[in-house]
Amino acid sequence: MKRVSPIWVGILALVWWLLASPRLSGWWVGIVAVAVGTAFHVALGGRQRRGMRPGHLAVFVPWFLLQSVRGGADVARRALAPSLPLAPGFLHYRIRLPQGPARVFFVNCISLLPGTFSARLEDDDLTVHHLAEPEAGLRRLAELEGRVGGLFGMEVARG
């Protein structure tokens, strides 16, 4: 059985406290949110050698949020300005992360970024639906994969 990291429980409780304010009435839901977040942490690798690293998460989350805002603004701009190019299609990307929590996290992060969706994963071959700019999409996938690898303490070879 995997052990629960008290550091992660503390981090999740702090995040809840920052989001909900220090009112006691919000902690009934907060306890459930911290428990669910802790369960996800354990499911994604927890205290295993290749689990997420809290310090790296503090760097990854702001970068990911910035990419989400940039991607959302780009999608909105393309929707509101028909003159901007829209070339939906599929990218084929070879994943370099090993099987396990890091790979699952990477594939799910792709679908959370605006304008992309993980459509199919077979062995190391990933098919991603995109709205525009396939060359830039491949570069963004490689960057995301490298950052996810760093989050899980893995070196991802360029290639």
Backbone bond lengths (Angstrom), bond angles and torsions (degrees), N, CA, C in turn:
res aa  C-N    CA-C-N  psi(-1)  N-CA   C-N-CA  omega(-1)  CA-C   N-CA-C  phi
1 M - - - 1.458 - - 1.529 109.98 -
2 K 1.291 116.51 137.33 1.456 121.54 -179.58 1.524 110.01 -77.22
3 R 1.333 115.22 142.63 1.462 120.28 178.69 1.521 109.97 -89.54
4 V 1.307 114.69 147.67 1.461 121.27 178.04 1.519 108.42 -86.54
5 S 1.306 116.04 132.13 1.456 121.57 179.36 1.526 110.30 -81.81
6 P 1.334 117.59 120.28 1.467 119.20 177.59 1.534 112.38 -62.87
7 I 1.325 116.41 -26.44 1.468 119.76 177.33 1.529 109.73 -62.79
8 W 1.350 116.48 -45.11 1.460 119.95 -179.97 1.521 111.40 -65.53
9 V 1.315 117.24 -40.42 1.471 120.13 178.06 1.528 108.74 -60.83
10 G 1.319 116.76 -43.13 1.468 120.67 178.27 1.517 112.50 -63.87
11 I 1.332 117.06 -42.28 1.467 120.76 179.01 1.524 110.34 -63.04
12 L 1.330 116.49 -46.03 1.469 119.80 -179.74 1.526 111.35 -64.84
13 A 1.318 117.49 -39.12 1.474 120.97 177.47 1.522 110.24 -64.62
14 L 1.327 117.55 -40.30 1.466 120.96 178.00 1.526 111.08 -64.11
15 V 1.336 116.24 -43.18 1.466 119.74 178.11 1.522 109.80 -61.34
16 W 1.326 117.25 -43.85 1.464 120.13 178.66 1.530 110.46 -61.31
17 W 1.310 116.26 -44.35 1.464 120.88 -179.19 1.528 110.12 -61.27
18 L 1.336 117.46 -40.74 1.463 120.70 178.99 1.526 111.75 -67.09
19 L 1.338 116.74 -37.03 1.462 120.31 -178.10 1.530 112.61 -78.39
20 A 1.322 117.12 -37.62 1.467 120.89 -172.48 1.517 113.56 -100.15
21 S 1.290 117.86 -6.63 1.468 124.66 -175.00 1.525 109.66 71.97
22 P 1.309 117.19 166.13 1.456 119.64 -172.21 1.533 115.51 -79.33
23 R 1.311 118.69 20.83 1.473 120.58 177.68 1.518 110.26 -71.32
24 L 1.306 116.44 135.98 1.463 121.07 -179.67 1.523 112.20 -67.77
25 S 1.324 117.70 -28.69 1.465 119.96 -177.71 1.524 112.43 -62.27
26 G 1.318 118.17 -29.55 1.455 121.41 -179.62 1.515 114.14 -80.14
27 W 1.303 117.86 -10.16 1.457 120.12 -175.84 1.518 113.78 -77.39
28 W 1.321 118.63 -16.51 1.466 118.90 174.75 1.527 109.19 -63.22
29 V 1.297 115.79 -43.89 1.462 119.85 176.11 1.528 109.51 -74.70
30 G 1.320 117.16 -35.51 1.460 122.01 -179.90 1.514 112.87 -59.99
31 I 1.318 117.17 -39.21 1.468 120.67 178.76 1.528 109.78 -62.17
32 V 1.325 116.15 -42.25 1.462 119.99 178.46 1.538 109.52 -66.00
33 A 1.330 117.51 -43.61 1.467 121.19 -179.15 1.526 110.88 -62.51
34 V 1.325 117.64 -43.08 1.465 120.94 178.89 1.531 110.00 -65.03
35 A 1.332 117.20 -40.55 1.470 120.57 179.06 1.525 110.84 -63.85
36 V 1.329 116.82 -43.81 1.473 120.45 179.35 1.530 109.94 -66.22
37 G 1.327 117.44 -43.88 1.465 120.74 177.84 1.517 112.23 -60.96
38 T 1.324 116.06 -39.91 1.463 120.38 177.66 1.529 110.38 -65.67
39 A 1.324 117.20 -40.28 1.462 120.65 178.01 1.528 110.51 -62.20
40 F 1.343 117.39 -41.28 1.465 120.44 176.88 1.526 110.64 -64.14
41 H 1.320 116.45 -40.75 1.465 120.53 178.35 1.525 110.48 -58.86
42 V 1.308 116.93 -46.33 1.460 121.10 179.57 1.535 109.98 -64.71
43 A 1.334 116.54 -41.44 1.468 120.41 -179.74 1.527 111.93 -65.19
44 L 1.334 117.37 -30.03 1.470 121.27 -179.58 1.529 112.98 -89.84
45 G 1.300 117.41 11.78 1.464 118.29 174.78 1.508 113.29 128.49
46 G 1.321 116.81 -25.14 1.459 120.98 175.39 1.508 113.97 46.53
47 R 1.302 115.34 -126.59 1.457 121.78 -175.55 1.517 112.85 -89.67
48 Q 1.315 116.59 13.20 1.460 118.64 175.78 1.522 109.42 -66.01
49 R 1.300 115.87 162.84 1.457 121.12 179.81 1.526 111.26 -57.80
50 R 1.316 117.01 -32.18 1.462 121.27 -177.23 1.523 111.98 -103.42
51 G 1.322 118.95 21.40 1.452 121.45 177.78 1.517 111.29 -76.81
52 M 1.309 116.35 171.23 1.461 120.90 178.57 1.523 110.25 -62.28
53 R 1.294 115.23 148.51 1.460 121.81 178.33 1.524 108.63 -107.15
54 P 1.335 117.72 122.98 1.470 120.54 -176.39 1.528 113.47 -55.97
55 G 1.330 117.67 -41.16 1.467 120.05 -179.68 1.517 112.21 -63.99
56 H 1.305 116.55 -37.88 1.465 121.25 179.21 1.537 110.61 -72.58
57 L 1.329 115.66 -31.03 1.465 119.77 177.96 1.525 110.37 -63.68
58 A 1.337 116.37 -35.93 1.468 121.02 178.85 1.521 111.71 -64.24
59 V 1.313 118.40 -23.64 1.468 122.79 176.06 1.527 110.28 -90.06
60 F 1.328 116.89 -38.21 1.459 121.53 -175.92 1.527 112.49 -68.05
61 V 1.322 117.32 -44.63 1.471 120.98 -174.16 1.530 111.84 -59.81
62 P 1.341 120.36 -49.67 1.477 118.22 178.10 1.523 112.87 -61.16
63 W 1.338 117.32 -39.48 1.468 119.97 177.63 1.527 109.96 -62.03
64 F 1.330 117.10 -45.84 1.459 121.59 -178.49 1.533 110.44 -63.26
65 L 1.330 116.89 -42.49 1.467 119.87 178.88 1.529 110.85 -63.32
66 L 1.322 117.23 -41.19 1.469 120.84 177.50 1.523 110.62 -61.88
67 Q 1.337 117.74 -43.01 1.461 120.81 178.12 1.527 110.89 -63.90
68 S 1.329 116.71 -37.31 1.467 120.53 178.23 1.523 111.17 -64.31
69 V 1.324 116.49 -42.84 1.468 120.17 179.47 1.531 109.91 -66.39
70 R 1.331 116.84 -45.47 1.467 120.09 178.43 1.527 111.51 -60.24
71 G 1.334 116.03 -45.52 1.460 120.33 179.72 1.513 111.95 -64.88
72 G 1.334 116.99 -41.40 1.461 121.04 178.11 1.516 111.82 -63.44
73 A 1.346 116.58 -41.05 1.465 120.68 178.18 1.530 110.33 -64.65
74 D 1.337 116.90 -39.64 1.462 120.42 178.95 1.526 110.94 -65.17
75 V 1.329 117.53 -44.18 1.463 120.80 178.93 1.526 110.02 -62.75
76 A 1.336 117.22 -43.47 1.465 120.83 179.50 1.528 110.77 -63.26
77 R 1.343 116.29 -42.80 1.462 120.67 179.50 1.530 110.68 -61.39
78 R 1.312 117.07 -41.99 1.466 120.87 179.46 1.528 111.35 -68.11
79 A 1.321 116.77 -34.28 1.466 119.96 179.05 1.523 111.43 -70.62
80 L 1.343 116.78 -34.00 1.460 120.97 -176.30 1.523 113.52 -91.12
81 A 1.322 117.13 -15.10 1.464 120.67 -179.83 1.528 108.94 -125.33
82 P 1.314 116.54 91.57 1.473 119.86 -176.97 1.525 113.97 -58.72
83 S 1.336 117.92 -16.97 1.464 119.61 -179.53 1.534 111.83 -73.46
84 L 1.327 117.89 -20.10 1.469 120.16 178.50 1.525 109.65 -72.85
85 P 1.316 116.01 141.76 1.465 118.76 -175.88 1.532 112.41 -66.87
86 L 1.298 114.20 138.32 1.454 121.89 175.09 1.523 105.77 -131.12
87 A 1.311 115.84 115.45 1.468 120.17 -176.90 1.524 109.27 -132.48
88 P 1.330 116.27 75.68 1.464 117.85 -178.55 1.523 111.27 -65.18
89 G 1.296 114.41 148.02 1.455 119.44 179.86 1.514 110.29 -177.54
90 F 1.315 114.73 -165.37 1.456 120.67 -178.17 1.522 110.26 -122.17
91 L 1.316 115.36 137.97 1.461 122.14 173.39 1.520 107.85 -104.59
92 H 1.308 115.93 145.68 1.460 120.68 174.34 1.522 107.01 -113.44
93 Y 1.319 114.97 122.10 1.466 121.57 -173.60 1.523 109.32 -128.98
94 R 1.311 116.22 133.48 1.466 121.54 177.97 1.534 108.19 -93.52
95 I 1.322 116.18 115.98 1.465 121.95 -178.07 1.524 109.73 -76.21
96 R 1.321 115.11 135.41 1.462 121.00 179.53 1.526 112.12 -102.97
97 L 1.329 117.31 -14.93 1.463 120.16 177.25 1.523 109.73 -69.84
98 P 1.336 117.75 144.18 1.466 119.52 178.59 1.526 111.39 -72.10
99 Q 1.330 115.64 163.23 1.467 120.60 175.02 1.522 108.48 -54.90
100 G 1.329 116.44 144.31 1.457 119.86 176.09 1.517 112.40 132.50
101 P 1.330 116.27 -165.30 1.467 121.30 -174.03 1.528 114.52 -58.67
102 A 1.320 118.14 -38.68 1.468 120.09 -178.84 1.525 111.01 -63.41
103 R 1.316 116.82 -41.72 1.463 120.80 179.67 1.525 110.54 -66.08
104 V 1.314 117.09 -43.94 1.469 121.07 179.05 1.527 109.75 -61.19
105 F 1.323 116.67 -43.76 1.459 121.21 179.56 1.526 110.62 -62.39
106 F 1.330 117.39 -43.76 1.463 122.47 179.33 1.531 111.21 -59.23
107 V 1.326 116.46 -50.50 1.465 120.88 -178.04 1.531 110.50 -62.24
108 N 1.323 117.67 -39.34 1.463 120.45 178.89 1.531 112.02 -70.32
109 C 1.325 117.56 -35.35 1.474 120.06 177.64 1.521 111.23 -62.91
110 I 1.318 117.37 -36.41 1.467 120.54 179.05 1.518 110.15 -57.80
111 S 1.314 117.22 -44.52 1.462 120.81 -178.05 1.523 112.70 -70.74
112 L 1.325 117.31 -19.03 1.463 120.23 178.15 1.527 112.38 -83.81
113 L 1.315 117.27 -17.44 1.467 120.33 178.26 1.529 109.67 -82.18
114 P 1.326 117.74 134.60 1.472 120.35 -179.07 1.531 112.24 -60.23
115 G 1.321 114.47 140.15 1.460 120.35 175.56 1.509 114.64 86.01
116 T 1.336 117.62 1.28 1.454 120.34 178.59 1.526 110.16 -135.19
117 F 1.316 114.79 155.12 1.461 120.41 178.30 1.518 108.37 -153.68
118 S 1.324 116.73 127.59 1.469 121.03 176.01 1.515 107.94 -72.75
119 A 1.318 116.65 109.68 1.460 120.80 -173.63 1.524 113.15 -92.31
120 R 1.337 117.12 -35.80 1.463 119.14 -176.31 1.520 109.99 -156.81
121 L 1.314 115.42 139.89 1.464 121.52 175.42 1.518 108.08 -130.92
122 E 1.321 115.12 120.45 1.462 121.03 178.35 1.521 107.30 -135.04
123 D 1.329 115.48 113.06 1.467 122.23 -174.09 1.531 108.79 56.60
124 D 1.339 117.93 -118.75 1.466 121.35 179.69 1.523 112.47 -98.03
125 D 1.321 118.30 1.03 1.459 122.54 -176.59 1.520 111.09 -97.27
126 L 1.316 115.05 120.72 1.462 122.17 -178.91 1.521 109.13 -113.05
127 T 1.319 116.29 133.68 1.461 122.00 174.50 1.516 107.14 -108.58
128 V 1.328 115.73 125.86 1.464 122.36 -177.04 1.526 108.66 -121.52
129 H 1.318 116.53 129.44 1.461 120.87 173.52 1.525 107.89 -82.93
130 H 1.313 116.68 137.47 1.466 122.07 179.68 1.524 109.98 -134.18
131 L 1.326 115.30 162.05 1.466 120.34 179.69 1.524 113.16 -94.32
132 A 1.329 117.07 -32.57 1.464 119.87 -176.30 1.523 109.47 -163.55
133 E 1.313 115.90 167.65 1.461 124.68 172.58 1.528 113.75 52.78
134 P 1.325 118.14 70.74 1.464 119.98 -177.83 1.534 114.18 -61.51
135 E 1.335 117.97 -35.91 1.473 119.90 -179.16 1.526 110.30 -65.45
136 A 1.327 116.46 -44.03 1.465 120.14 177.82 1.527 110.14 -66.29
137 G 1.318 116.37 -34.13 1.465 120.31 178.56 1.516 111.86 -62.29
138 L 1.318 117.48 -40.47 1.467 120.85 177.99 1.520 111.35 -65.08
139 R 1.327 116.77 -40.08 1.470 120.13 177.27 1.524 110.64 -64.28
140 R 1.342 116.97 -41.76 1.466 120.21 179.50 1.521 111.39 -65.71
141 L 1.335 117.47 -37.91 1.464 120.21 176.91 1.522 110.87 -62.68
142 A 1.330 116.77 -43.80 1.466 120.28 179.06 1.526 110.96 -63.19
143 E 1.331 116.64 -40.65 1.467 119.24 178.79 1.524 110.75 -66.17
144 L 1.327 117.57 -44.58 1.462 121.11 178.33 1.528 110.39 -60.66
145 E 1.319 117.04 -43.46 1.460 119.64 -179.73 1.532 110.89 -62.68
146 G 1.316 117.14 -41.47 1.463 120.52 177.18 1.513 112.29 -62.40
147 R 1.323 116.70 -41.44 1.463 120.35 179.30 1.527 111.74 -68.76
148 V 1.322 116.69 -39.00 1.468 119.43 176.58 1.530 109.66 -65.54
149 G 1.324 116.89 -40.59 1.458 119.60 176.04 1.516 111.12 -58.28
150 G 1.336 117.23 -44.52 1.456 120.87 177.00 1.522 112.68 -61.98
151 L 1.326 115.67 -37.87 1.465 121.31 178.24 1.525 110.60 -60.75
152 F 1.326 116.65 -34.25 1.459 121.14 -179.27 1.525 112.38 -98.77
153 G 1.326 116.82 9.68 1.473 120.36 177.34 1.510 113.95 73.93
154 M 1.325 116.98 31.21 1.460 121.22 -179.48 1.521 110.06 -118.72
155 E 1.295 115.59 144.25 1.452 121.68 173.82 1.530 106.90 -91.03
156 V 1.334 117.79 124.35 1.464 122.03 -179.49 1.520 107.55 -106.80
157 A 1.324 116.12 115.54 1.460 121.51 -178.46 1.512 110.28 -68.72
158 R 1.316 116.92 137.57 1.464 121.82 175.27 1.519 108.31 -71.42
159 G 1.337 115.16 146.24 1.454 115.19 177.85 1.428 115.52 175.16
